[in-house]
Amino acid sequence: MIKDRITGKKRAITRKAKEAVVTNSAGRTTLISPGTTVRGDITFTGHLDIEGEVNGSIQAEAGQDAILRIVEGGTVSGEVKVPHAMINGKVEGDIHATERLELAERAVVDGDVYYNLIEMAVGAKVNGGLRHTSNVADDLAAKRVAKAAETVSNPNPNPSPTIS
């Protein structure tokens, strides 16, 4: 299923899913075609398809339902921060996918991957760590930090009474 969506092969179920996604993001697609090199950071909304090369970070505009697609032969050298990414090319840098990350069989990631949901095809390579993140996990971590800070600032909140 990942391979079909990223390589462009279409099946009926994939086409229906794509149509639903296009409707949600108002049909805006930006293409960086093969042979094109972009140097600098990119902030986008809608869809961003990379068939060429990007040297810089890629970030979806906050609060937007954005999708990044890096096809086979596409390359990104920089940090990626998006809600949804489908990768079948190469990324040299960390990936932060707040909703879903799909790594197809020719995907190569040289960096850490932070994901909420991940789908990896056989053959995908990640040269770095996989770190699950979610709102629930982030909330729990924040509570642990707050509790630890409270303990440090008030090491003995209920001292035992001393008898003289």
Secondary structure as GFF3:
##gff-version 3
##sequence-region A 1 164
A	DSSP	alpha_helix	2	7	.	.	.	ID=ss1
A	DSSP	alpha_helix	12	24	.	.	.	ID=ss2
A	DSSP	beta_strand	29	32	.	.	.	ID=ss3
A	DSSP	beta_strand	37	39	.	.	.	ID=ss4
A	DSSP	beta_strand	42	44	.	.	.	ID=ss5
A	DSSP	beta_strand	47	50	.	.	.	ID=ss6
A	DSSP	beta_strand	53	55	.	.	.	ID=ss7
A	DSSP	beta_strand	58	60	.	.	.	ID=ss8
A	DSSP	beta_strand	67	70	.	.	.	ID=ss9
A	DSSP	beta_strand	75	77	.	.	.	ID=ss10
A	DSSP	beta_strand	80	87	.	.	.	ID=ss11
A	DSSP	beta_strand	90	92	.	.	.	ID=ss12
A	DSSP	beta_strand	95	103	.	.	.	ID=ss13
A	DSSP	beta_strand	108	110	.	.	.	ID=ss14
A	DSSP	beta_strand	113	120	.	.	.	ID=ss15
A	DSSP	beta_strand	125	126	.	.	.	ID=ss16
A	DSSP	beta_strand	130	132	.	.	.	ID=ss17
A	DSSP	alpha_helix	135	153	.	.	.	ID=ss18
###
